[in-house]
Amino acid sequence: MERLRDLLQQVASGSLSPEQALEALRYFDTEPVGDFAQLDRHRQLRTGLPEVIFGLGKTADQIAQLMQRLAEREIPAIATKVTAATYAQIQPHLRGVHYHPRAQIAYLGPPPPPLPGTITMVAAGTADLPIAMEAATTAELCGYSVTKLWDVGVAGIHRLLQHRQLLDQAQVIVAIAGMEGAIVSVIAGLVRCPVIAVPTSVGYGANFQGLAALLAMLNSCAGGVGVVNIDNGFGAAMLAAKMLQQIYGVGSPQVR
């Protein structure tokens, strides 16, 4: 609080411009929540992306406390990897909370302002949809438009090729696949834009819970492919958002 008071006094005296003060706020101290977390209130100001709660490994009470604290600061609260059972425990404590069951994402706050740019999401199979929906919902809750192509994997490649024009017009593509992950190389060999590959843990035994798809994507012979971790739909959406921020020069939002 003393640091903030000193900063405001410098702005009031004219020794510091509002722009310089805003830059200083990007690296302000975190805010403790209970004895288990340090809330990064200015992550969106600093990085252009919001603070997001990773629900896996946290208790329902911890998730609820973090979401409530963000909402009190007028910061949209997004929590990923929240199971339906965990949400059932959270919901009574958070008025106005929303839940996306297929994406396993809980959200508290007003709708985000729309941002320029569109992210194209491509899921190889229906079994990949939970991770694809995590990526799509994360992007939408950050304010981005999302175009969705579901179940267009290489087992019936004509389904993908029917959308050649849409793929040609894409600004950034997030390709989600399990099994052998071959769709990523196919897409990257067709399009001009960057392709973000998301291996999923879907597949038979030799898929090794997504390791086979991950290695195939890392070894793609097509250029312009970036790979995130297994089942990391959230990370893919954030990377795509940063790419669009660079294209459109979108700055950070107001501090709250």
Beta strands, then each sheet from edge to edge (+ up, - down):
strand 1: 31-33
strand 2: 37-39
strand 3: 52-54
strand 4: 77-80
strand 5: 98-100
strand 6: 105-108
strand 7: 118-123
strand 8: 145-150
strand 9: 173-177
strand 10: 195-199
strand 11: 225-227
sheet 1: 1+ 2-
sheet 2: 3+ 4+ 6- 5+
sheet 3: 8+ 7+ 9+ 10+ 11+
end
